[in-house]
Amino acid sequence: MLNFTFHNPTRILFGSGRIADLAREIPAGARVLITRGGSSVERNGTLAEVRQALAGFTVFDFAGIEPNPTCETLLQAVELARRERVDFLLAVGGGSVIDGTKFIAAAIPFEGDPWTILSERAPVRQAVPFGCVLTLPATGSEMNNGAVITRRATQDKLAFSSRLLFPRFSVLDPAKTRSLPPRQVANGIVDAFVHTTEQYLTYPVDAKVQDRIAEGLLLTLIEDGPKTLSDPEDHNARANLMWTATLALNGLIGAGVPQDWATHMLGHELTALHGLDHAQTLAIVLPALLQERRTQKREKLLQYAMRVWNLRDGGEEQRIDEAIARTRAFFESLGVPTRLSDHGIGADAIPVLLAGLERHGMTALGERRDLGLDCARRIYERAC
Amino acid sequence: MLNFTFHNPTRILFGSGRIADLAREIPAGARVLITRGGSSVERNGTLAEVRQALAGFTVFDFAGIEPNPTCETLLQAVELARRERVDFLLAVGGGSVIDGTKFIAAAIPFEGDPWTILSERAPVRQAVPFGCVLTLPATGSEMNNGAVITRRATQDKLAFSSRLLFPRFSVLDPAKTRSLPPRQVANGIVDAFVHTTEQYLTYPVDAKVQDRIAEGLLLTLIEDGPKTLSDPEDHNARANLMWTATLALNGLIGAGVPQDWATHMLGHELTALHGLDHAQTLAIVLPALLQERRTQKREKLLQYAMRVWNLRDGGEEQRIDEAIARTRAFFESLGVPTRLSDHGIGADAIPVLLAGLERHGMTALGERRDLGLDCARRIYERAC
């Protein structure tokens, strides 16, 4: 096992009816800004439930945070928050809303251009405290301190994190995910799956607990992901999916092990340039990347084949092939395509994707920092 | 899955050489009281390493916290801390030292008799902050907010917890456990094993991730526990054992599931009345309890048989018998006996043990609160 530091102070309020408990988590007298996306939380009643729980606080509302939240939109919320002297933020939504809220929290007290927090890694010295009401199990943002923000003007999609940006609390009520459209549920399953593989399918360091937790998350996604899609009333499956997605990126399975994240980096370029959903890009890149990196990831791929897909027969190469094929088939079974061509993207798009990677400094990726642009090209080619 | 709240703000510094980092975790200018047990941390160099890391702080030292720490001893540390205006505690040791330090932390600012925190559940309204340097993987106290304290005068052994009693940080350096005697290593393995079963071997609530994490902890203990005993230089096994013991009782596997803890309560009486090591009592009670409660725990015992002991053949009763037998054999293989008679305790001791349970209000134990004194008697009888 590698040395690690683990710290995650976010309080999780999990289960039915927990929105009612959030007022106790917010300082008395706070001026609260609700941050959210579109109107779905209005339609399904979640926003009304949140507003009821916030009776007694001064509440403002900022709607319109988009999927792949943009700096341009978020700065409007920053302006509102500064004008109204907001001192607590409450994100009501999925990963995009929560990621966006982290940027807002850091930007409100920031002097200068807040985009430099991402573009120049300007340090976050203060942040407005915030909580979350999660409506979409997927990104894990509700229990970590990282975020990915896009700048529309330049098509840049960049990540940042800060020890000041853990949510104070997150409410995870599985019932609040019942009205999600299937596409978002499926995307969430893929997202949590690939968060797990980025921290698991690398090279072995004999970190037995981390490996087994990762395998437990993958098995749960494989078992209960499809159940959630086929029967929206299956509360248990929905609850397991929600907690799994949170644990997939709260630091636990990544503690003391190598991490990859190349699938994400190659995927970000697809979102920035072609507008694909984040999870759609992961479903395309991962199977191609595992094939291309099967030598470097050999031992963990064999472990994955055995423990996650129960593949015990046949030679080693065959088991690796089969494990990758099962991964692809799993994504396809959720209705998430795994080829660039499924989105009308051809090989001619690859040079521009590579130029994007280069421009963003993504030229030494992977758990050993040996995945360069040549290798990235071969992965995109395999994904065609 | 049941509703739950999960919150664990302890920062973990894991790995070789991490003691050097602890100064950054303590407020500048703090007056630090080191709390510890016997002289082993002096002999193996850990105390010297801690003192070196604390250069620049005003440091006091309190040695002599015993296994099953007593209120009588701990109040001496409270007196010292009050006199010297100590404002940070640093526990250097295993679970007993850390548990004791939690009591000291709560007792220093407490008005009145601190024992009432346990005996009358007097609320803890303040606590002196503290950190830990763990030298014995076992109890999980380094990443939770609970403690068990004994009062020598009355032979009472009682538990308490408070949201103010999470360690600010804990240093987990596996190398610092290398000089432990085999008996303490073996006890630690049993302790972590039974912490896990208390939260896992109950009744199913379809909490798939919690179950799989629990199974991952048990499998790791079964694999790497014996390795740690047979080869003290196996750093990887030692590291896995240390992180496993922490995760076995940090709230994660108990979130959203029923919990038992009857093995602990029946064991506490054995320690209080016969002076057995805590883990020795667990190794005696658990196999007997699982036999006695096999009907109530049937579904989880079958899952345990399959996923932990890989028992797939034979009828259900047979698999349950075999899983319990394997559990007993595992404890015995570590050198921890599983019968009262191994300690020279006969059936004649049982009435006094039952009277102790009754006096401590332990008359409705187990995950369904249906384990009364009659059932406790049958468990002690099976353990003879």
Interface residues (C-beta under 8 A of the other chain):
Chain A: M1 L2 N3 F4 T5 F6 H7 N8 P9 T10 R11 I12 L13 F14 G15 S16 G17 R18 D206 A207 K208 V209 D211 R212 I213 E215 G216 L217 L219 T220 E223 D224 N236 A239 N240 W243 T244 L247 L252 A255 G256
Chain B: M1 L2 N3 F4 T5 F6 H7 N8 P9 T10 R11 I12 L13 F14 G15 S16 G17 R18 D206 A207 K208 V209 D211 R212 I213 E215 G216 L217 L219 T220 E223 D224 N236 A239 N240 W243 T244 L247 L252 A255 G256
